[in-house]
Amino acid sequence: MEKLEKRPFATSLQGSRIQLVMSSPQYTQQVFDYIQRDHRLGGVNYSWVVSLEDVSKHITTEPENEFKEISYLILKEGLAVGSMHVHTISYSDHKAEVGYGIEKGEEGKGYVSEALQLVLSEMKRLGFNKAVINCDKENACSIKVAERNGFSQEGLLIQDCIENGRFRDSVIFGKLLQ
């Protein structure tokens, strides 16, 4: 089978209640504000962010290679409330990993599922065969998002990585798109 052609992802994806826009420097202040709101409510999105400079350097910078990682912001009524990422992209295997985060005050409202469906449709349009979600075994919300959106559990990686100073087990979910 041929390697998947590298074509650019759409810069904006419109849902019924949200919009996804590619992350860019113009959203730096909004992203910093959403992270601060999340932290005040006990959320852990971008727990290492303490300044506007952190956001500018690591989150809203222009991508060096548009085919390596795709980063979208979830906008609700024009304001950033979360993010969606397509990463670990393998054009030779026609698959990529999808990650997401939403500020604590917006959890449970279906915005992540709506954003995930937009990204999966875009991946399918571009010819990807499979999407993968890798999440903490203890992250019940993320697991529910995967299951509600038709992903199947494919495995468990014991002590897969270190997060917040402890080893973390990871649950792997997959979904065929074609």
N, CA, C and O atoms as a DFTB+ gen file, in Angstrom:
712 C
 N C O
     1  1       0.844      -1.176       0.000
     2  2       0.000       0.000       0.000
     3  2       0.892       1.243       0.000
     4  3       1.945       1.276       0.637
     5  1       0.452       2.236      -0.714
     6  2       1.213       3.485      -0.827
     7  2       1.150       4.298       0.456
     8  3       0.190       4.216       1.222
     9  1       2.188       5.079       0.667
    10  2       2.216       6.026       1.770
    11  2       1.121       7.067       1.540
    12  3       0.875       7.466       0.402
    13  1       0.471       7.502       2.605
    14  2      -0.573       8.510       2.511
    15  2       0.024       9.842       2.082
    16  3       1.042      10.276       2.622
    17  1      -0.606      10.483       1.119
    18  2      -0.128      11.788       0.651
    19  2      -0.279      12.825       1.760
    20  3      -1.319      12.901       2.414
    21  1       0.757      13.611       1.962
    22  2       0.716      14.674       2.968
    23  2      -0.020      15.874       2.392
    24  3       0.486      16.580       1.519
    25  1      -1.231      16.087       2.905
    26  2      -2.033      17.237       2.490
    27  2      -2.392      18.026       3.744
    28  3      -2.554      17.448       4.818
    29  1      -2.516      19.328       3.612
    30  2      -2.785      20.137       4.805
    31  2      -4.179      19.911       5.379
    32  3      -5.151      19.712       4.651
    33  1      -4.243      19.948       6.701
    34  2      -5.522      19.925       7.404
    35  2      -6.199      21.280       7.206
    36  3      -5.525      22.290       7.003
    37  1      -7.517      21.300       7.265
    38  2      -8.265      22.559       7.177
    39  2      -7.849      23.464       8.334
    40  3      -7.599      22.986       9.440
    41  1      -7.778      24.748       8.084
    42  2      -7.372      25.691       9.134
    43  2      -8.510      25.982      10.101
    44  3      -8.279      26.481      11.202
    45  1      -9.734      25.671       9.695
    46  2     -10.901      25.904      10.545
    47  2     -11.939      24.828      10.262
    48  3     -12.158      24.453       9.110
    49  1     -12.578      24.334      11.318
    50  2     -13.643      23.337      11.188
    51  2     -14.832      23.835      11.999
    52  3     -14.688      24.163      13.177
    53  1     -15.998      23.892      11.379
    54  2     -17.184      24.456      12.025
    55  2     -18.127      23.362      12.484
    56  3     -18.526      22.504      11.697
    57  1     -18.484      23.394      13.769
    58  2     -19.484      22.493      14.320
    59  2     -20.767      23.249      14.588
    60  3     -20.889      24.419      14.225
    61  1     -21.718      22.597      15.214
    62  2     -22.998      23.256      15.492
    63  2     -22.895      24.224      16.669
    64  3     -23.617      25.220      16.710
    65  1     -22.001      23.943      17.633
    66  2     -21.877      24.806      18.810
    67  2     -20.478      25.372      19.010
    68  3     -20.282      26.316      19.775
    69  1     -19.525      24.796      18.326
    70  2     -18.124      25.203      18.487
    71  2     -17.466      25.358      17.126
    72  3     -17.999      24.942      16.097
    73  1     -16.299      25.967      17.156
    74  2     -15.461      26.057      15.963
    75  2     -14.059      25.625      16.374
    76  3     -13.595      25.952      17.466
    77  1     -13.397      24.897      15.503
    78  2     -11.985      24.576      15.704
    79  2     -11.178      25.467      14.775
    80  3     -11.475      25.566      13.585
    81  1     -10.154      26.117      15.322
    82  2      -9.243      26.923      14.517
    83  2      -7.829      26.480      14.841
    84  3      -7.517      26.136      15.981
    85  1      -6.978      26.491      13.825
    86  2      -5.590      26.131      14.085
    87  2      -4.993      27.131      15.052
    88  3      -5.215      28.338      14.955
    89  1      -4.239      26.598      15.977
    90  2      -3.582      27.422      16.982
    91  2      -2.625      28.393      16.300
    92  3      -1.900      28.014      15.380
    93  1      -2.625      29.635      16.749
    94  2      -1.714      30.641      16.201
    95  2      -1.490      31.725      17.246
    96  3      -2.244      31.831      18.214
    97  1      -0.441      32.536      17.044
    98  2      -0.102      33.573      18.036
    99  2      -1.236      34.538      18.366
   100  3      -1.263      35.094      19.464
   101  1      -2.170      34.751      17.447
   102  2      -3.254      35.698      17.727
   103  2      -4.141      35.240      18.887
   104  3      -4.883      36.046      19.448
   105  1      -4.075      33.957      19.254
   106  2      -4.904      33.412      20.331
   107  2      -4.149      33.272      21.654
   108  3      -4.696      32.711      22.603
   109  1      -2.927      33.758      21.746
   110  2      -2.099      33.564      22.934
   111  2      -2.800      34.027      24.209
   112  3      -2.849      33.273      25.181
   113  1      -3.336      35.227      24.233
   114  2      -3.987      35.735      25.448
   115  2      -5.222      34.909      25.793
   116  3      -5.447      34.593      26.961
   117  1      -6.025      34.556      24.788
   118  2      -7.222      33.749      25.044
   119  2      -6.866      32.387      25.633
   120  3      -7.523      31.911      26.559
   121  1      -5.818      31.765      25.088
   122  2      -5.412      30.454      25.588
   123  2      -4.904      30.575      27.020
   124  3      -5.224      29.740      27.866
   125  1      -4.118      31.607      27.295
   126  2      -3.635      31.828      28.658
   127  2      -4.824      32.014      29.607
   128  3      -4.829      31.464      30.708
   129  1      -5.820      32.779      29.189
   130  2      -7.001      33.017      30.026
   131  2      -7.763      31.717      30.296
   132  3      -8.202      31.473      31.419
   133  1      -7.919      30.882      29.257
   134  2      -8.642      29.614      29.459
   135  2      -7.863      28.696      30.397
   136  3      -8.464      28.016      31.228
   137  1      -6.563      28.667      30.280
   138  2      -5.742      27.831      31.169
   139  2      -5.850      28.332      32.608
   140  3      -5.947      27.529      33.536
   141  1      -5.834      29.634      32.800
   142  2      -5.972      30.195      34.138
   143  2      -7.346      29.874      34.736
   144  3      -7.438      29.531      35.915
   145  1      -8.418      29.981      33.933
   146  2      -9.755      29.612      34.417
   147  2      -9.772      28.147      34.830
   148  3     -10.308      27.796      35.881
   149  1      -9.180      27.289      33.992
   150  2      -9.128      25.858      34.269
   151  2      -8.406      25.596      35.590
   152  3      -8.898      24.837      36.425
   153  1      -7.250      26.217      35.782
   154  2      -6.464      25.995      36.999
   155  2      -7.217      26.471      38.245
   156  3      -7.168      25.817      39.287
   157  1      -7.912      27.607      38.139
   158  2      -8.670      28.110      39.298
   159  2      -9.771      27.132      39.717
   160  3     -10.133      27.065      40.891
   161  1     -10.301      26.376      38.751
   162  2     -11.358      25.405      39.038
   163  2     -10.800      24.015      39.393
   164  3     -11.559      23.060      39.559
   165  1      -9.465      23.913      39.506
   166  2      -8.845      22.637      39.863
   167  2      -8.490      21.761      38.683
   168  3      -8.121      20.601      38.866
   169  1      -8.595      22.292      37.476
   170  2      -8.236      21.533      36.282
   171  2      -6.729      21.409      36.127
   172  3      -5.967      22.108      36.794
   173  1      -6.308      20.523      35.250
   174  2      -4.878      20.251      35.081
   175  2      -4.393      20.454      33.645
   176  3      -3.280      20.047      33.313
   177  1      -5.214      21.082      32.781
   178  2      -4.755      21.345      31.417
   179  2      -3.522      22.227      31.462
   180  3      -3.511      23.260      32.130
   181  1      -2.491      21.818      30.755
   182  2      -1.246      22.585      30.688
   183  2      -0.816      23.029      32.086
   184  3      -0.597      24.217      32.323
   185  1      -0.698      22.088      32.995
   186  2      -0.386      22.398      34.394
   187  2       0.936      23.146      34.558
   188  3       1.148      23.813      35.571
   189  1       1.804      23.041      33.589
   190  2       3.117      23.692      33.657
   191  2       3.085      25.151      33.219
   192  3       4.076      25.862      33.390
   193  1       1.976      25.611      32.661
   194  2       1.884      27.003      32.192
   195  2       1.703      27.942      33.385
   196  3       0.765      27.799      34.170
   197  1       2.621      28.906      33.505
   198  2       2.510      29.902      34.576
   199  2       2.537      31.329      34.039
   200  3       2.294      32.281      34.781
   201  1       2.833      31.474      32.741
   202  2       2.931      32.825      32.194
   203  2       2.443      32.859      30.749
   204  3       2.329      31.833      30.079
   205  1       2.165      34.061      30.302
   206  2       1.788      34.290      28.911
   207  2       2.914      33.832      27.983
   208  3       2.659      33.335      26.886
   209  1       4.139      34.000      28.424
   210  2       5.299      33.579      27.632
   211  2       5.298      32.061      27.411
   212  3       5.661      31.595      26.331
   213  1       4.893      31.289      28.426
   214  2       4.802      29.831      28.265
   215  2       3.845      29.471      27.136
   216  3       4.135      28.594      26.321
   217  1       2.700      30.155      27.092
   218  2       1.715      29.903      26.039
   219  2       2.298      30.287      24.683
   220  3       2.182      29.541      23.711
   221  1       2.919      31.444      24.632
   222  2       3.488      31.946      23.381
   223  2       4.568      31.024      22.825
   224  3       4.629      30.800      21.616
   225  1       5.407      30.495      23.684
   226  2       6.518      29.639      23.247
   227  2       6.077      28.237      22.842
   228  3       6.621      27.657      21.902
   229  1       5.092      27.695      23.552
   230  2       4.825      26.269      23.410
   231  2       3.456      25.890      22.870
   232  3       3.278      24.771      22.389
   233  1       2.490      26.785      22.934
   234  2       1.138      26.379      22.572
   235  2       0.637      27.086      21.320
   236  3       0.049      26.445      20.449
   237  1       0.853      28.374      21.216
   238  2       0.277      29.114      20.088
   239  2       1.323      29.530      19.056
   240  3       1.065      30.411      18.235
   241  1       2.490      28.911      19.091
   242  2       3.506      29.218      18.079
   243  2       3.065      28.650      16.739
   244  3       2.334      27.661      16.682
   245  1       3.510      29.274      15.677
   246  2       3.222      28.752      14.340
   247  2       3.945      27.414      14.189
   248  3       5.103      27.296      14.591
   249  1       3.288      26.413      13.622
   250  2       3.948      25.110      13.466
   251  2       5.115      25.192      12.480
   252  3       5.033      25.855      11.446
   253  1       6.205      24.500      12.830
   254  2       7.369      24.469      11.932
   255  2       7.088      23.593      10.728
   256  3       7.551      23.876       9.623
   257  1       6.332      22.534      10.942
   258  2       6.004      21.607       9.870
   259  2       4.537      21.245      10.000
   260  3       4.155      20.532      10.928
   261  1       3.711      21.726       9.082
   262  2       2.269      21.524       9.200
   263  2       1.854      20.058       9.122
   264  3       0.701      19.740       9.414
   265  1       2.746      19.166       8.741
   266  2       2.399      17.761       8.620
   267  2       2.868      16.929       9.819
   268  3       2.645      15.718       9.848
   269  1       3.514      17.560      10.808
   270  2       4.052      16.828      11.954
   271  2       3.048      16.741      13.096
   272  3       2.826      15.660      13.641
   273  1       2.446      17.851      13.459
   274  2       1.422      17.898      14.499
   275  2       0.448      19.012      14.168
   276  3       0.844      20.109      13.775
   277  1      -0.820      18.716      14.332
   278  2      -1.864      19.695      14.066
   279  2      -2.488      20.064      15.404
   280  3      -2.893      19.187      16.166
   281  1      -2.565      21.342      15.687
   282  2      -3.114      21.807      16.954
   283  2      -4.268      22.768      16.677
   284  3      -4.090      23.827      16.075
   285  1      -5.443      22.372      17.129
   286  2      -6.630      23.208      16.999
   287  2      -7.035      23.739      18.375
   288  3      -6.827      23.077      19.391
   289  1      -7.610      24.928      18.394
   290  2      -8.236      25.455      19.595
   291  2      -9.739      25.253      19.461
   292  3     -10.297      25.399      18.374
   293  1     -10.388      24.918      20.564
   294  2     -11.842      24.801      20.588
   295  2     -12.386      26.160      20.996
   296  3     -12.141      26.628      22.108
   297  1     -13.126      26.790      20.092
   298  2     -13.721      28.093      20.374
   299  2     -15.223      27.931      20.599
   300  3     -15.924      27.320      19.792
   301  1     -15.693      28.479      21.692
   302  2     -17.125      28.530      21.998
   303  2     -17.494      30.001      22.042
   304  3     -16.974      30.758      22.862
   305  1     -18.384      30.397      21.168
   306  2     -18.774      31.797      21.052
   307  2     -17.548      32.696      20.873
   308  3     -17.484      33.801      21.411
   309  1     -16.577      32.194      20.103
   310  2     -15.382      32.958      19.764
   311  2     -14.274      32.953      20.794
   312  3     -13.219      33.543      20.563
   313  1     -14.490      32.289      21.947
   314  2     -13.470      32.255      22.997
   315  2     -12.891      30.855      23.149
   316  3     -13.622      29.866      23.088
   317  1     -11.577      30.771      23.346
   318  2     -10.910      29.479      23.515
   319  2     -11.325      28.843      24.842
   320  3     -11.247      29.473      25.897
   321  1     -11.770      27.578      24.772
   322  2     -12.148      26.831      25.974
   323  2     -11.458      25.471      26.035
   324  3     -11.629      24.732      27.005
   325  1     -10.683      25.139      25.009
   326  2     -10.015      23.845      24.984
   327  2      -9.166      23.686      23.743
   328  3      -8.985      24.622      22.964
   329  1      -8.642      22.463      23.574
   330  2      -7.786      22.202      22.418
   331  2      -7.942      20.765      21.944
   332  3      -8.316      19.876      22.709
   333  1      -7.650      20.561      20.679
   334  2      -7.622      19.239      20.036
   335  2      -6.298      19.135      19.300
   336  3      -5.849      20.098      18.679
   337  1      -5.681      17.983      19.368
   338  2      -4.387      17.787      18.708
   339  2      -4.402      16.508      17.897
   340  3      -4.938      15.487      18.330
   341  1      -3.818      16.572      16.734
   342  2      -3.548      15.383      15.934
   343  2      -2.029      15.273      15.923
   344  3      -1.339      16.150      15.403
   345  1      -1.517      14.203      16.495
   346  2      -0.062      14.069      16.622
   347  2       0.344      12.616      16.425
   348  3      -0.502      11.760      16.164
   349  1       1.612      12.344      16.548
   350  2       2.154      11.014      16.272
   351  2       1.590      10.538      14.929
   352  3       1.116       9.410      14.789
   353  1       1.660      11.433      13.964
   354  2       1.109      11.162      12.635
   355  2       2.036      10.219      11.876
   356  3       3.234      10.475      11.751
   357  1       1.471       9.131      11.374
   358  2       2.225       8.174      10.563
   359  2       1.579       8.095       9.187
   360  3       0.563       7.425       8.999
   361  1       2.188       8.793       8.224
   362  2       1.655       8.767       6.861
   363  2       1.893       7.409       6.208
   364  3       1.142       7.005       5.320
   365  1       2.928       6.708       6.641
   366  2       3.197       5.386       6.066
   367  2       2.170       4.362       6.559
   368  3       1.866       3.409       5.842
   369  1       1.633       4.543       7.770
   370  2       0.639       3.622       8.306
   371  2      -0.792       4.173       8.249
   372  3      -1.728       3.504       8.686
   373  1      -0.964       5.377       7.716
   374  2      -2.283       5.997       7.534
   375  2      -3.028       6.188       8.862
   376  3      -4.248       6.033       8.923
   377  1      -2.282       6.527       9.925
   378  2      -2.934       6.709      11.220
   379  2      -2.304       7.863      11.987
   380  3      -1.209       8.326      11.667
   381  1      -3.032       8.315      13.013
   382  2      -2.530       9.385      13.879
   383  2      -3.215       9.285      15.231
   384  3      -4.296       8.710      15.361
   385  1      -2.570       9.853      16.223
   386  2      -3.128       9.916      17.566
   387  2      -3.850      11.243      17.742
   388  3      -3.428      12.271      17.213
   389  1      -4.942      11.204      18.493
   390  2      -5.740      12.394      18.757
   391  2      -5.745      12.641      20.263
   392  3      -5.927      11.716      21.055
   393  1      -5.543      13.898      20.645
   394  2      -5.600      14.274      22.050
   395  2      -6.493      15.486      22.228
   396  3      -6.734      16.234      21.281
   397  1      -6.983      15.676      23.442
   398  2      -7.915      16.772      23.676
   399  2      -7.873      17.215      25.129
   400  3      -7.444      16.482      26.019
   401  1      -8.330      18.428      25.331
   402  2      -8.469      18.975      26.675
   403  2      -9.503      20.085      26.650
   404  3      -9.643      20.797      25.655
   405  1     -10.219      20.226      27.740
   406  2     -11.255      21.265      27.843
   407  2     -11.161      21.856      29.240
   408  3     -10.850      21.150      30.199
   409  1     -11.426      23.136      29.353
   410  2     -11.350      23.742      30.682
   411  2     -12.417      23.135      31.587
   412  3     -13.503      22.770      31.137
   413  1     -12.085      23.038      32.855
   414  2     -12.916      22.357      33.856
   415  2     -14.369      22.836      33.827
   416  3     -15.280      22.016      33.940
   417  1     -14.603      24.118      33.681
   418  2     -15.954      24.658      33.685
   419  2     -16.793      24.276      32.478
   420  3     -18.005      24.492      32.480
   421  1     -16.166      23.706      31.435
   422  2     -16.883      23.317      30.216
   423  2     -16.979      21.801      30.058
   424  3     -17.502      21.318      29.053
   425  1     -16.482      21.048      31.035
   426  2     -16.547      19.588      30.963
   427  2     -17.993      19.108      31.009
   428  3     -18.853      19.740      31.622
   429  1     -18.242      17.989      30.356
   430  2     -19.553      17.358      30.416
   431  2     -20.628      17.997      29.554
   432  3     -21.803      17.648      29.674
   433  1     -20.252      18.913      28.699
   434  2     -21.230      19.602      27.853
   435  2     -21.199      19.120      26.399
   436  3     -21.950      19.617      25.560
   437  1     -20.325      18.149      26.107
   438  2     -20.270      17.575      24.766
   439  2     -19.373      18.306      23.783
   440  3     -19.315      17.931      22.612
   441  1     -18.672      19.341      24.231
   442  2     -17.821      20.099      23.310
   443  2     -16.643      19.270      22.806
   444  3     -16.262      19.382      21.641
   445  1     -16.062      18.437      23.674
   446  2     -14.926      17.609      23.241
   447  2     -15.393      16.580      22.217
   448  3     -14.708      16.345      21.222
   449  1     -16.550      15.965      22.450
   450  2     -17.068      14.992      21.482
   451  2     -17.353      15.651      20.139
   452  3     -17.061      15.080      19.089
   453  1     -17.918      16.842      20.171
   454  2     -18.191      17.562      18.921
   455  2     -16.881      17.883      18.193
   456  3     -16.780      17.717      16.977
   457  1     -15.887      18.342      18.949
   458  2     -14.582      18.653      18.355
   459  2     -13.919      17.394      17.807
   460  3     -13.331      17.419      16.725
   461  1     -14.014      16.301      18.547
   462  2     -13.431      15.037      18.100
   463  2     -14.070      14.581      16.798
   464  3     -13.363      14.133      15.895
   465  1     -15.381      14.683      16.680
   466  2     -16.057      14.287      15.444
   467  2     -15.616      15.149      14.260
   468  3     -15.464      14.645      13.147
   469  1     -15.411      16.433      14.495
   470  2     -14.919      17.311      13.429
   471  2     -13.526      16.871      12.967
   472  3     -13.254      16.811      11.768
   473  1     -12.659      16.567      13.917
   474  2     -11.292      16.148      13.576
   475  2     -11.292      14.789      12.880
   476  3     -10.553      14.588      11.916
   477  1     -12.109      13.861      13.357
   478  2     -12.171      12.547      12.715
   479  2     -12.675      12.658      11.279
   480  3     -12.168      11.970      10.394
   481  1     -13.663      13.514      11.039
   482  2     -14.151      13.733       9.671
   483  2     -13.048      14.306       8.779
   484  3     -12.912      13.923       7.617
   485  1     -12.273      15.218       9.336
   486  2     -11.165      15.812       8.574
   487  2     -10.092      14.761       8.280
   488  3      -9.561      14.707       7.171
   489  1      -9.780      13.936       9.265
   490  2      -8.798      12.872       9.045
   491  2      -9.278      11.909       7.959
   492  3      -8.496      11.492       7.104
   493  1     -10.556      11.561       7.997
   494  2     -11.118      10.667       6.979
   495  2     -11.029      11.311       5.601
   496  3     -10.656      10.656       4.628
   497  1     -11.374      12.606       5.520
   498  2     -11.291      13.337       4.243
   499  2      -9.879      13.281       3.670
   500  3      -9.699      13.197       2.455
   501  1      -8.885      13.327       4.542
   502  2      -7.487      13.324       4.112
   503  2      -6.952      11.912       3.840
   504  3      -5.810      11.754       3.409
   505  1      -7.775      10.891       4.089
   506  2      -7.382       9.524       3.750
   507  2      -6.826       8.690       4.889
   508  3      -6.364       7.572       4.659
   509  1      -6.860       9.202       6.108
   510  2      -6.378       8.405       7.242
   511  2      -7.314       7.225       7.453
   512  3      -8.524       7.338       7.254
   513  1      -6.749       6.095       7.857
   514  2      -7.506       4.878       8.094
   515  2      -7.854       4.695       9.563
   516  3      -8.867       4.075       9.887
   517  1      -7.019       5.229      10.462
   518  2      -7.206       4.941      11.881
   519  2      -6.841       6.134      12.746
   520  3      -5.893       6.868      12.468
   521  1      -7.635       6.305      13.818
   522  2      -7.333       7.300      14.847
   523  2      -7.105       6.548      16.158
   524  3      -7.770       5.551      16.441
   525  1      -6.159       7.042      16.949
   526  2      -5.787       6.420      18.215
   527  2      -5.907       7.453      19.323
   528  3      -5.555       8.618      19.136
   529  1      -6.405       7.025      20.479
   530  2      -6.425       7.858      21.685
   531  2      -5.640       7.108      22.749
   532  3      -5.882       5.927      22.995
   533  1      -4.702       7.801      23.378
   534  2      -3.881       7.257      24.455
   535  2      -4.150       8.125      25.673
   536  3      -3.799       9.305      25.676
   537  1      -4.770       7.560      26.714
   538  2      -5.082       8.385      27.879
   539  2      -4.765       7.663      29.182
   540  3      -4.609       6.442      29.213
   541  1      -4.673       8.429      30.236
   542  2      -4.423       7.912      31.582
   543  2      -5.549       6.955      31.974
   544  3      -6.727       7.265      31.794
   545  1      -5.188       5.815      32.498
   546  2      -6.160       4.818      32.941
   547  2      -7.111       5.380      34.004
   548  3      -8.232       4.894      34.157
   549  1      -6.664       6.398      34.731
   550  2      -7.472       7.011      35.787
   551  2      -8.345       8.159      35.275
   552  3      -9.137       8.711      36.039
   553  1      -8.214       8.530      33.996
   554  2      -8.961       9.667      33.463
   555  2     -10.309       9.202      32.909
   556  3     -10.462       8.960      31.712
   557  1     -11.277       9.085      33.814
   558  2     -12.598       8.560      33.450
   559  2     -13.275       9.412      32.378
   560  3     -13.943       8.869      31.498
   561  1     -13.114      10.736      32.433
   562  2     -13.752      11.612      31.441
   563  2     -13.206      11.337      30.047
   564  3     -13.974      11.248      29.090
   565  1     -11.901      11.203      29.924
   566  2     -11.289      10.956      28.617
   567  2     -11.690       9.584      28.080
   568  3     -11.938       9.427      26.885
   569  1     -11.751       8.610      28.955
   570  2     -12.168       7.267      28.553
   571  2     -13.610       7.295      28.040
   572  3     -13.921       6.660      27.033
   573  1     -14.487       8.026      28.729
   574  2     -15.888       8.134      28.290
   575  2     -15.994       8.805      26.929
   576  3     -16.811       8.401      26.102
   577  1     -15.172       9.833      26.687
   578  2     -15.179      10.497      25.373
   579  2     -14.818       9.488      24.286
   580  3     -15.486       9.416      23.255
   581  1     -13.759       8.708      24.519
   582  2     -13.335       7.709      23.532
   583  2     -14.455       6.702      23.262
   584  3     -14.785       6.420      22.110
   585  1     -15.025       6.171      24.323
   586  2     -16.068       5.149      24.165
   587  2     -17.327       5.717      23.506
   588  3     -17.910       5.071      22.636
   589  1     -17.752       6.917      23.912
   590  2     -18.959       7.532      23.335
   591  2     -18.807       7.816      21.845
   592  3     -19.795       7.897      21.115
   593  1     -17.563       7.967      21.403
   594  2     -17.313       8.317      20.004
   595  2     -16.862       7.124      19.168
   596  3     -16.250       7.293      18.113
   597  1     -17.164       5.926      19.641
   598  2     -16.968       4.723      18.832
   599  2     -15.572       4.138      18.832
   600  3     -15.259       3.299      17.987
   601  1     -14.726       4.555      19.756
   602  2     -13.392       3.972      19.862
   603  2     -13.488       2.686      20.685
   604  3     -14.311       2.579      21.593
   605  1     -12.641       1.720      20.358
   606  2     -12.579       0.457      21.093
   607  2     -11.255       0.374      21.833
   608  3     -10.212       0.768      21.313
   609  1     -11.312      -0.146      23.059
   610  2     -10.066      -0.318      23.808
   611  2      -9.241      -1.410      23.154
   612  3      -9.720      -2.518      22.914
   613  1      -7.977      -1.070      22.869
   614  2      -7.082      -2.014      22.203
   615  2      -5.959      -2.494      23.098
   616  3      -5.299      -3.485      22.785
   617  1      -5.731      -1.805      24.214
   618  2      -4.655      -2.252      25.074
   619  2      -4.458      -1.385      26.300
   620  3      -5.059      -0.321      26.446
   621  1      -3.591      -1.879      27.180
   622  2      -3.214      -1.175      28.396
   623  2      -1.696      -1.228      28.509
   624  3      -1.104      -2.307      28.484
   625  1      -1.079      -0.081      28.632
   626  2       0.369      -0.004      28.784
   627  2       0.667       0.317      30.252
   628  3       0.329       1.396      30.739
   629  1       1.292      -0.611      30.939
   630  2       1.589      -0.467      32.370
   631  2       2.810       0.441      32.560
   632  3       3.830       0.272      31.893
   633  1       2.690       1.403      33.477
   634  2       3.760       2.364      33.767
   635  2       4.364       2.918      32.475
   636  3       5.578       2.908      32.270
   637  1       3.476       3.395      31.624
   638  2       3.815       3.863      30.282
   639  2       4.642       5.142      30.281
   640  3       5.526       5.313      29.441
   641  1       4.357       6.037      31.222
   642  2       5.091       7.301      31.275
   643  2       5.012       7.872      32.688
   644  3       4.275       7.372      33.538
   645  1       5.780       8.918      32.915
   646  2       5.748       9.599      34.207
   647  2       4.964      10.892      34.034
   648  3       5.256      11.701      33.153
   649  1       3.967      11.071      34.887
   650  2       3.134      12.267      34.848
   651  2       2.922      12.743      36.281
   652  3       2.525      11.964      37.147
   653  1       3.185      14.011      36.523
   654  2       3.061      14.582      37.866
   655  2       3.842      13.782      38.905
   656  3       3.368      13.567      40.021
   657  1       5.033      13.348      38.530
   658  2       5.935      12.672      39.456
   659  2       5.611      11.222      39.773
   660  3       6.171      10.655      40.712
   661  1       4.711      10.612      39.001
   662  2       4.386       9.202      39.237
   663  2       4.252       8.475      37.906
   664  3       3.984       9.085      36.870
   665  1       4.444       7.154      37.954
   666  2       4.225       6.366      36.749
   667  2       2.735       6.317      36.446
   668  3       1.901       6.234      37.348
   669  1       2.427       6.370      35.178
   670  2       1.041       6.373      34.723
   671  2       0.802       5.188      33.804
   672  3       1.617       4.903      32.926
   673  1      -0.311       4.498      34.003
   674  2      -0.746       3.460      33.072
   675  2      -1.579       4.135      31.992
   676  3      -2.357       5.043      32.287
   677  1      -1.424       3.705      30.753
   678  2      -2.150       4.296      29.638
   679  2      -3.086       3.295      28.990
   680  3      -2.712       2.147      28.749
   681  1      -4.304       3.731      28.710
   682  2      -5.267       2.934      27.962
   683  2      -5.199       3.394      26.513
   684  3      -5.206       4.592      26.233
   685  1      -5.134       2.439      25.597
   686  2      -5.054       2.743      24.165
   687  2      -6.400       2.388      23.526
   688  3      -6.903       1.273      23.666
   689  1      -6.961       3.369      22.823
   690  2      -8.207       3.169      22.090
   691  2      -7.927       3.387      20.604
   692  3      -7.047       4.166      20.238
   693  1      -8.672       2.700      19.763
   694  2      -8.536       2.879      18.314
   695  2      -9.896       2.912      17.638
   696  3     -10.880       2.365      18.136
   697  1      -9.917       3.578      16.481
   698  2     -11.143       3.630      15.681
   699  2     -10.748       3.653      14.215
   700  3      -9.914       4.458      13.801
   701  1     -11.352       2.762      13.429
   702  2     -11.134       2.759      11.985
   703  2     -12.023       3.822      11.364
   704  3     -13.186       3.964      11.742
   705  1     -11.477       4.571      10.409
   706  2     -12.197       5.691       9.824
   707  2     -12.755       5.412       8.451
   708  3     -13.692       6.088       8.026
   709  1     -12.225       4.461       7.754
   710  2     -12.640       4.199       6.366
   711  2     -13.790       3.229       6.267
   712  3     -14.242       2.917       5.166
